[in-house]
Amino acid sequence: MLEGLEGEVTEVSETGFVLRSGPLSLFLHASRSLLETLEPGMRAVFPVHLQLQIEGNKVVPVAVAFADELERELFDQFLGVSGVGAKAAVKALARPAAEIASAIARGDEAFLSTLPGIGRARAKQIVASLQDKLTRKLGPLRDGLPAARIPAAAAARTILVQLGLSAREAADLVAEASSSLDSSADAGVIVAESMRRRNRT
C-alpha cells in the first residue's frame, strides 16, 4: 500500500499538483489548504492515499496528497460517509483539517455546510456519522484543536514561515531535518535542526 511520496513539486493547479519523484511524475489531488502552501521547485514529503475509482466504463486511479496525517485521517473519515467519494472528500477539505475536525467534534453543522459540496443535509449526516468516532480517534480537544494529532513536521513548517522563511525553503529544510531525526521528534526539535542546517550553508 502506498503511504507517502517524497519529491519535487513541478506544477500547481486549482485541484492538485504534479510531483516528480525519481523517474516518475505524478498528478496528486490535494486540498485547497495544501495547494496554497506549494510552489514549483519545492521538495517535500507527503502522506498519500491511492484508490481505484470507477468512472463510466473505466477504472481510474485517484491519488491524493495531504498536508499532514490529520488531514489524511479526516479524509479517510469522510470516505466512510455515504455518498462521499475521494474527489468529493478532498474538495471538501477547503479549510485547515484541524478546523474541520473541531467543527465536527462540536457538531457545528453551519460551519461544515460552508465547505464545497457539503450542504445542510450532508453536514448533518457528517456530524451524525463522525462526531463520536472522530472525537475518540483524535482525542480531547484543546483550544478547539485536536492538538495531540497535529503532526510535528507541519507545525515546524508553520513556525519556520512565521520566522520569515519562504514556504519553499521551510518545506525543504523540514524534509531534510526530518529524514535525519527520530520519528518521535517534536516540532521544536525539527525547527532547531532545520535552522542548524540553514545556518551551516
C-alpha positions, 0 to 999 in steps of 0.5 A: 500500500502506498503511504507517502511520496517524497519529491519535487513539486513541478506544477500547481493547479486549482485541484492538485499538483504534479510531483516528480519523484525519481523517474516518475511524475505524478498528478496528486489531488490535494486540498485547497489548504495544501495547494496554497502552501506549494510552489514549483521547485519545492521538495517535500514529503507527503502522506498519500492515499491511492484508490481505484475509482470507477468512472463510466466504463473505466477504472481510474486511479485517484491519488491524493496528497495531504498536508499532514496525517490529520488531514489524511485521517479526516479524509479517510473519515469522510470516505466512510460517509455515504455518498462521499467519494475521494474527489468529493472528500478532498474538495471538501477539505477547503479549510485547515483539517484541524478546523474541520475536525473541531467543527465536527467534534462540536457538531457545528453543522453551519460551519461544515455546510460552508465547505464545497459540496457539503450542504445542510443535509450532508453536514448533518449526516457528517456530524451524525456519522463522525462526531463520536468516532472522530472525537475518540480517534483524535482525542480531547480537544484543546483550544478547539484543536485536536492538538495531540494529532497535529503532526510535528513536521507541519507545525515546524513548517508553520513556525519556520514561515512565521520566522520569515522563511519562504514556504519553499525553503521551510518545506525543504529544510523540514524534509531534510531535518526530518529524514535525519531525526527520530520519528518521535521528534517534536516540532521544536526539535525539527525547527532547531535542526532545520535552522542548524542546517540553514545556518551551516550553508 
